[in-house]
């Protein structure tokens, strides 16, 4: 399932991106911004993995499903 991950601390997002690269449950689809200071991660992962990350990082990260934009 696609998710977006963001937060106010780019260094935390960079650290997380490094960890997720090695996670067999996660596919990084896109990193927005410089690799060492990203502003957003677009990833595919199971809902249970997203829940575990949210529990681990709490309010330091926002993790939400990435839904396609629907035009009128």
C-alpha positions as CSV (number, residue, x, y, z in Angstrom):
1,X,0.0,0.0,0.0
2,X,1.4,3.5,-0.8
3,X,2.2,5.9,2.0
4,X,3.7,9.3,2.3
5,X,6.1,10.1,5.2
6,X,7.0,13.6,6.2
7,X,8.1,15.6,9.2
8,X,9.8,18.8,10.3
9,X,13.2,17.2,10.7
10,X,14.9,16.4,7.4
11,X,17.8,14.6,9.1
12,X,15.3,12.2,10.7
13,X,13.7,11.5,7.3
14,X,17.2,10.9,5.8
15,X,17.9,8.4,8.6
16,X,14.6,6.7,8.1
17,X,15.2,6.4,4.4
18,X,18.4,4.7,5.0
19,X,16.7,2.2,7.3
20,X,13.8,1.6,4.9
21,X,16.2,0.8,2.0
22,X,17.2,-2.3,3.9
23,X,13.7,-3.3,4.9
24,X,12.4,-6.1,2.7
25,X,8.7,-5.1,3.5
26,X,9.3,-1.5,2.1
27,X,9.9,-0.1,-1.3
28,X,10.9,3.5,-1.6
29,X,9.2,5.0,-4.6
30,X,10.4,8.5,-4.3
31,X,12.5,10.8,-2.1
32,X,11.5,14.5,-2.5
33,X,14.4,16.9,-1.8
34,X,18.1,16.2,-1.4
35,X,19.0,12.7,-0.2
36,X,20.6,14.0,2.9
37,X,17.7,16.4,3.8
38,X,14.5,15.1,2.2
39,X,11.2,16.7,2.8
40,X,9.0,13.7,1.9
41,X,9.3,10.0,1.3
42,X,6.8,8.1,-0.9
43,X,6.9,4.4,0.0
44,X,5.0,1.1,-0.5
45,X,4.6,-0.9,2.7
46,X,2.0,-3.0,4.5
47,X,-0.4,-1.2,6.8
48,X,1.0,-3.1,9.8
49,X,4.5,-1.7,9.0
50,X,3.1,1.8,8.7
51,X,1.4,1.4,12.1
52,X,4.7,0.2,13.6
53,X,6.6,3.1,12.3
54,X,3.9,5.5,13.6
55,X,4.1,4.0,17.0
56,X,7.9,4.1,17.0
57,X,8.2,7.8,15.8
58,X,5.0,9.2,17.3
59,X,4.5,12.9,16.5
60,X,8.0,13.3,15.0
61,X,6.7,11.9,11.7
62,X,3.5,12.0,9.8
63,X,2.7,8.8,8.0
64,X,-0.5,8.7,5.9
65,X,-1.9,6.7,3.0
66,X,-1.0,8.1,-0.4
67,X,-4.2,8.3,-2.4
68,X,-4.3,9.2,-6.1
69,X,-5.6,12.6,-7.0
70,X,-9.0,12.4,-8.7
71,X,-9.9,15.1,-11.2
72,X,-13.5,16.1,-11.7
